[in-house]
């Protein structure tokens, strides 16, 4: 017989049906595990609330570029690098990581990822349409390949898309492939001409990378029209930090930080921060719970640990490997030449997208259980 069990985490209650109850009870007592660590006076104040104290969760090396602690703010829950990377640090490390990831992931898998991003854009566009949200002017921060917004434009052909990135190559790719307007800047930089310009701002897998999250969100608010919408996804910080946390807790050693995740968000703290900045939640949830089931965020397992730091030399890595990725380019016509992507049968495109990307389990981010935080927020005065 199925039984009903409630799991309470601070301000959040969520319910699940289970059989047998005792096994799930044992699991849920551990998820998420409480993060422990010694407190220290921070070198730099918390970028969300200004707190000067922090709990040390891990010590990391960003390539050979910078050594930092990952500290958790006792006030807002944000886990962040201290000291923070500079823009120069980020630019150098991002180039090295881009090359490393390109060489590690097969070209075929990269093609699949482009199609996945397009499908996700189609699904998101139809979710907006179901909510009677019809954007005209769209800004994407850190657009990457541009295929997510191409999926959105598939649903709303009339939208005018502008993409903002610090990388000229990324901007040129988006302009050449899709005809998007481009702005070369970092998200923290305020641009006068963008005030009250956009109906929708997209930041998928970007806010965990930004150096000053407060400046970025203030800019988002300024750039949105009254009543405009802000959409983001970002990793659940509790699970994202877990591999580094385990390494430090078990061995007191530094771990490699190759991708520049400098912010690890607490679900409750992020919600309060966005509301404080006059952004009201329309959709806010965590999805992809497979990572939790496998142990991220609660299980102390060597296989979940981040690699011990090798202090990899970013400059040498770029110099040695950059020529190996020169032939990595993709033609839009080939990528989107799929049986289910047809202008005259958009409902089929949406059905296929929902089949692949519909999130069955949607948990409250305040519980910090699950891999990815999804947000759709609306600007209010």
N, C-alpha and C positions, 0 to 999 in steps of 0.2 A: 504493500500500500504506500502510495506517495504521501509524504509528510511535508508540512510547511515549516520552514525555518527562516528566521530573520537574523541578519548580520548587521550590527550597528557599528559605524565608524565615525566617531565624533558627531557631526551634525547630520549625518546621512544614514538613512535606513534603506536597504534594498532587500528584496525577497526572492528566494529561489525555491523550486520544488526539487526534492532530493530523495534518493533511495540508495543505500540506507543513510539515515541522518548522522550516525556517529562518525562515519568517514569524512563527511563534508565538514562537520563541526571541527574536527582536528585540523583540516586544511585551512578553514577560514580563520582559525585562531592565529595562524601564521601569516596570513595575507592581509595587508602588507606587513612585513616585519618592521619593528621599530628601529630606526637608524640611530646608532649611538656614536659618540665621539667626544673628544675634549673641546672645550671652548677656547677661543683665542680672540685677541683684538685684531680686527681685520686691517689689512693694508689699505683697502679701498672700501668705502661704504656700500651697502646693498643698493643695487641699481633700481630696486622697486620701492623700497621704503626708507632708505637712508640709515638703517641699523649699522652700528659699528662693531658689533660682536658677531661671531659665527662659530658653529660647531664643525670641527674638521671631520669630514667623511672620507677623504681620500687625498692622495698626493699624485700629481700627474706631470708628465713631460709632454708638451705639445711639440712633437718632433724633437729637434735639438734647439728649438727657437726660444721656448720659455718654460720654466718650472712654476707650477702653481699648486695651490691647495683647492680642493672643492669643499666649500663651506656652506652650511645650511643656516639661513637666517632664522632666528628664534621668533621673529615678529610676523613675517609674511610667508615663511616656509620655502622661499626660493633657494635653490641650491645653485651656486655660481662659482666661477673661477675667481680666485683671489691670490695674486693680483690678476686683473683682467688682461686679455690680449689687447694689443694695439691694432690699429687698422693695418699697419705694415706687417705685423705678425700674422694676422689673418690672411692677408693677400698671399703671402709666401706659402703658408701651410695649406691653403685651399688649392693652390695650383698643384702642389705635390700630391695632395689627396685625390684630386681629380684624375691625375695620371695613374695613381695607384689603383683607384677603383675601376678606371677604364680598362686597365690591363688585367685586372682580377675577374671582371665580369665579361663573359663571352659576348661577342657582337650579336649573336642570336638572342641572348637574354636582354641585351640593351634594346633591341628592336621590340621585344615583347613588352618591356617597360614603357616604351613610347605609346604602344597601343593601349596598355593598361591606363596610362595617364589620360589619354583621349577618352576612354570609356568612363573614367571617373568624372571627367569634366561634363560629359553628357548626363550622367546620373545627377550631378550637382545642379546642372541647369534645369533639369526637369523637377527637382525638388524645389528650386526657387519658383518655377512656374506654378507648381501646386500650391505654393504659398501666396500666389498673386504678386510675386516680386519680379518685375520686368526691368532689368538694368539697361542703361544706354551707354554710359561712360564707365569703363572698368580699368582699374589699375592693378597690376600684379607686381608684388615685390619679390625679387629673386625668381624669375620665371623658369629658370632651367631650360628645358627643351622647348617649352611653349605649348606642348600638346594638351595639357589640362585645359588651358584657356581656349585652345582650338576646339575642344569638345564642348565647352560652354558656348562658343560662337556657332557651333553646329545647331544648338538649340535656339539661340538668339542671334540670327545672322546680322541684325542691325547694330550690334554693339560695336563701339569704338574702343579698341584695346590699346593701352599704354603699358609698357613694361619698364621697370626700374631695376638697374643692377650696376654694380661697380665694374663688372667685367665687360670690356668692349666686345670681346669675341662672342659672349652670350647675347648681347644686344644685337650685334650684326646677324647672328644666326636667326633670332626671332624676327628681325626685320625682313631678311631675305626669304625665310621660309613662309611666314604668315602675313607679312606686311604690317606688323604692329608698330605703333609709335614707340620711340625709345627715349629713356632718360638715363644718363650716366651719373650715378650718385650712390651714396650709401643711404640706407633707410633712416639713419639718424639725422641726416642733413635736411633741414627745412627748406622747401622751395616755394617762394611766394606765389608763383603763378598757379599752384595747384590747390589753393584754398577753396573749399566748397565746390570742388569740380566733379567728384566721382560719386556714382550711385552705389558702387561696389568696389571694395579693396580686398584683394586676395593675398594671403601670406601662408602658403603651404610649405611646411618644413623649412621655415626661415627664422621664426622668432627664437628658436633655440640657439641660433648662430649669432644673433646681433649683440654688439658690444654694450649698448645702452638701451635696454628694453623700454625704459620710461620715455626717452626721446622718441623712439619709434612709435609707441602707442599715442603719444601726443600728436605726432604728425598724422597718423591715421585719422584721428578725430578731426583735425583741421582740414584734411583733404576731402573728407566725406561731406556730401551735401546733407542738410538737415534730414533726418530719417533714413540716411544711407546705411549700407550694411558692410560689416567686416567679417570675412571668412578666413579661418586659419585651421591648420592641423599642426600638432607638435607632439613629440614623444611624451608619454607619461614620465615625469622626472624621476619618480621613485624607481621605476624599472630601468630607466635609461642610465641612472647613476650606479645601478646595482653592481655591475662588473668591476668598476673601479673601487667601490666601497668594499667588496669582498677581498680584493687584493690587499688593500691597506689594513683591513681589520684582521686578516689572517696572518699576514707576513710583515706588516709595517713597511712595505716596499712601494716604490712608485710604479705607476702603470703607464703604458703608451696611450696618448690621446692624439690620434691622427686626424680624425674628423673634428672640426671645431665646434663641438657642442659645448657652449660656455654657460648656458642657462638650462637648469633642470627644474621644471615647474611643478609645484604642489598644486593639485586641482582646486583646493579651496582658496589658497592664496591668490592664484591667477584669476579666479572668478571675482574676488573682492577687488583686486587691482583694476580689472577692466571696468567694473561697475563704478569704481571711484573716478575713473577717467570718462564717465558718462557714456559707456557702452553697455547696452542692456541685452542680456542673453535671450536669444530666440531658440537656438539649439545648442546644447552643451553636454557632451557625453564622452565616455571612453569606449573604444571598441578594440577588437582583436585580443581576445582573452587567452589565446593559445599560449602566449608568452608567459602569462601568469601560471597556467596549468603546468608548464614545463619547469617552473621554479623561479623565474625572474621576480625579484622583489621580496622573496621570502626564503628561498632555499640556499643553504651554504654549501655549494658544490664547486669543486675545482674547475669543472667544465664551464661554469658560468663566469669565471674570473677573467678580467682583462689581462692581456699579456703583460709580463713585466717589462718595464721601460728599457728600450734599446737606444734611446736618444738618437733616432734615425736622422741623418743629415738631410734636411729638406733640399738644400741647394744642390748637393751631389745627386740626390735622387732625381730631381728634375733634369739635371744635365745629362744623366745616364739614360733616362727613359723617355724623354719628351719626343724623340724622333720615332718612337714605336707607335705613337697614336695618331700620326699625321694622316693616315688613311681612314680614320674612323669618322665617316660622315654618312648621313642617311637622307634619302630622298623622300619627301612628304608623300608623293604620289604612290610610292612603293609601300610605305608604312601604313597608309590608310586605304590601301587596296584590299579591303576585306569584304566578304560577302554580306556582312551585317551592317556595313557603313554605307548607306544609300540615302541621298537627299529625299527621294520619293517615299522611303519607308523608314522614317525617323522613329516610329514607334517600335520597330524591330531593334534598332540600335539601342534604344532605351531599355528594352526588355533584356537584351544580351548584357548590357552594362549592369543592370540590377541583379541579374543572375550571378555575375561575377563579384559584385561589390556591395550588395545589400548587407548591412550590418544587422545581424539577427540579435546579438547581445549588445545592448547599450546601457552601460553602467554610469552612475554619477561620478564625475571626476574627483569629487571630494573623497571618494573611497580609495583613490590611487591604485585601482586594480584594473589591469588591461594595458595594452601597449601604446595606443595612440589617442590623444585628446582632440576632439572635433568641436569647433566653435563657429557659430553664426550669431553675430551680435549686431545690434542696431544703435546708431547714434541718436542720442536724445539731448535736448537743450536743458 
